[in-house]
Amino acid sequence: MYPFTYNDKLSHSNFLQNKISTFTANASTITVNTITPSIP
C-alpha cells in the first residue's frame, strides 16, 4: 500500500514535527520582539 517503509514514515513525521516546532518557535520570537518594545 505504501511505497515507503515504516522507518521512512517515522522520519517523515519527525521532519514534520521539526518543521512545526521551528515555525512555533519563530512565531513566539516574532511575538516577543513585537510586544517587548511597547513595554516601557
C-alpha positions in Angstrom: 0.0 0.0 0.0 2.8 2.4 0.9 5.8 2.8 -1.3 8.0 3.5 1.7 8.8 1.6 4.9 7.7 2.3 8.4 11.1 3.9 9.2 10.5 6.3 6.3 7.2 7.2 7.8 8.8 7.8 11.2 11.5 10.1 9.8 8.9 11.9 7.7 6.7 12.6 10.8 9.8 13.6 12.7 10.6 16.0 9.9 7.1 17.5 10.1 7.4 17.8 13.9 10.7 19.7 13.5 9.1 22.0 10.9 6.1 22.7 13.2 8.2 23.3 16.3 10.6 25.6 14.3 7.6 27.5 13.0 6.2 27.8 16.5 9.5 29.0 17.9 9.8 31.6 15.1 6.3 32.8 15.8 6.9 33.2 19.5 10.1 35.1 18.8 8.3 37.4 16.5 5.6 37.9 19.0 8.1 38.7 21.8 10.0 41.1 19.5 6.8 42.9 18.6 5.4 43.2 22.2 8.6 43.9 24.1 9.4 47.4 22.6 6.0 48.7 23.6 6.6 47.9 27.2 8.1 50.9 29.0 
